[in-house]
Every structure is written in structure tokens, then in C-alpha cells.
Amino acid sequence: MSILEKLANGGHETNKIENVSRRNFIKASGVATTGLVLGIAIPAKAMAFGNSADEAAFNPNAFIHLQDNGDLLLYCGRCEMGQGISTALPAAVADEMEADWSRVTVKQADGDEKYGPQGTGGSASIRVMYEPMREAGAAAKIMLVAAAAKVWKVSVDDCEAKNHFVYNKSSGKKLSYGQLASLAATQPVPEKPALKAKSEYKYIGKALPRHDQGQVVVGERIYGVDTKMPGLKYAAITHCPVLGGKLKSIDKTEALAVKGVIDVITIDRLAVPFGSIGGVAVVADNNWTAQQALSKLKIEWDLGENASYDTVAY
């Protein structure tokens, strides 16, 4: 069974690292490749919003692509929302891999089913993905060291990986990761590679520049809100100010009179573990109009049993 099929099956509770076939990698990512490509079967608990066998298998949150020129490419399949995961997760890989951070390129995956489950939430990106990504980096390092040992015809114990090179401890010779990438891809993948001690961390827990900060400061970083589609409409919503409350009455007249407003929609209450939520939304041609029209709604709420709730008394 291929890594893609295994990922598609879902339900992985243990991390598994495997070589991804170049054909499947190119098909899924659109990136022509030589070198070392590793895929990780993501634990089921990492899927913050669930996983099913119907969801696509290839998740670039879960691969390392070391190119023959030495550049290290990592995709982030989860959403970067300012929490820094698209820097932190690659940093964990690079640290265990003994990679040169300046050679790392991070790409944000598009929203596409080919990347597998992309739901981001529940603090799962770091809490759950941290160890799998470290193990992937450690596995890549072991394979690179094995490749160098094969070239020099020495024991792996005579080799050491450091800052994007593998060194021969006896002779002092070195081979770059780029030189070793394709040969490393032919080496067996370690099942449970040993991880660094905290005292050995080079990138993990250290202050690193975010890979996208250059785009952020000049306004070039693309976010979901930047998405524009033909006929796209915008909505602004208001909820009852008290949990468990509901809509009593509404006067939509002034809001509907605003140019560009399409409709005012009442949202039924949705039961959640801690009460219920619902509200009223204004749909318009643009976000500003929706927000302005929302402020013109005349709403009366039934605040329900929590109307007199006293936090101090509680």
C-alpha cells in the first residue's frame, strides 16, 4: 500500500514516515522533483476537524523535499493565522535534520482537497504536529548520514551531520546535503528515529524570523479575506449579547434601504455544549456596506435565563 493510500485511510494514531514516490509527489504537488522526499502519515488526533477515508490523501503538512541543489522545501497544509505555525513546524524539521535554516523555503498550501484535511484549530498544529515533524527531520538526517557512509565506505558512527553537511569524523571530508539527496532517497526509512535533547536545540524555542514576515510588512501576504470570486457577497453578523438568548423582534427597514444590501437573514439558534447561538446577518455587495447596514438594525433580544447572570457573585 502506498503512502498516499495509507494517508487516505485516516485513523493513524502513530506517526509513520515513508518515501513518497516521485510520480505521486509530482501529481499531487505540481513540483518537478529529484532528491529526497519524505511523507508523514499524520496521527488522527492531529485532524482538528476530523478525517475520513473520503478525504484526499496527500498532505504537504507532512513532507520534506530536499532538492539536489541542497534547497529544502516544506509545505504547510494548515492555515497560518498569525500564530506562527508555518515557521514553527518547519523549524522543528530543520532542527532535527541539522539543516541550514537559510536553505529552507516554506510554501503555504492552497485550499484544495488534494492536500488532505486542512482544518486548523484546537491548538493541534503545534501540540500534535510538533513530534511528527521532528521525527521526519530526524529520519531525513539518518538517511543522509547513511548515504554519506555508503559513499565513503565507512560506518555511520564515523559520520556526523551538521549545518547542511555530513562530515567524515576521521578524514575531515564533507558532503553537502544536496550532493547526498538522491542517494539518501534510496536508504531505508528509520521507523522511530531518536530525537535531540532539549539542550541541543538550534532552532526550536529560539527567536527566528518568520518565513513570511517580508510579505507581511509590505502587505503582500495573502489571507482568506483577500480571496475575490465573481459574484462574491459579504455578510456581517450580530449575536444575542447573552448566551442562550434569542431574537424577540427585528425591524429591517433602515438596513434594507442601504444601497448595496441584498438581504437581512435571521439565523436559527444552534445548540452547542455551553448553550445556544444564533443571530441576524446582513448580506451585501461589500463588507463595509454589510457592517454599516448591520448597525441600522433595530433588534430586541429575549435574553433568557442568563439575563441577570452575575460574574462576581459566581
Stockholm file with secondary structure:
# STOCKHOLM 1.0

chainA/1-314         MSILEKLANGGHETNKIENVSRRNFIKASGVATTGLVLGIAIPAKAMAFGNSADEAAFNPNAFIHLQDNGDLLLYCGRCEMGQGISTALPAAVADEMEADWSRVTVKQADGDEKYGPQGTGGSASIRVMYEPMREAGAAAKIMLVAAAAKVWKVSVDDCEAKNHFVYNKSSGKKLSYGQLASLAATQPVPEKPALKAKSEYKYIGKALPRHDQGQVVVGERIYGVDTKMPGLKYAAITHCPVLGGKLKSIDKTEALAVKGVIDVITIDRLAVPFGSIGGVAVVADNNWTAQQALSKLKIEWDLGENASYDTVAY
#=GR chainA/1-314 SS CCHHHHHHHCCCCSCEEEECCHHHHHHHHCCCCCSEEEEEECCGGGCTTCCCTTSCCCCGGGEEEECTTSCEEEEECSCCSSSCHHHHHHHHHHHHHTCCGGGEEEEECCSCGGGCCCCCCTTHHHHHHHHHHHHHHHHHHHHHHHHHHHHHTSCGGGEEEETTEEEETTTCCEEEHHHHHHHHTTSCCCSSCCCCCGGGCSSTTSCCCCTTHHHHHTTCCCCGGGCCCTTCCEEEEECCSSTTCEEEEEECHHHHTSTTEEEEEEEEEEEETTEEEEEEEEEESSHHHHHHHHTTCEEEEECGGGTTCCTTTC
#=GC SS_cons         CCHHHHHHHCCCCSCEEEECCHHHHHHHHCCCCCSEEEEEECCGGGCTTCCCTTSCCCCGGGEEEECTTSCEEEEECSCCSSSCHHHHHHHHHHHHHTCCGGGEEEEECCSCGGGCCCCCCTTHHHHHHHHHHHHHHHHHHHHHHHHHHHHHTSCGGGEEEETTEEEETTTCCEEEHHHHHHHHTTSCCCSSCCCCCGGGCSSTTSCCCCTTHHHHHTTCCCCGGGCCCTTCCEEEEECCSSTTCEEEEEECHHHHTSTTEEEEEEEEEEEETTEEEEEEEEEESSHHHHHHHHTTCEEEEECGGGTTCCTTTC
//
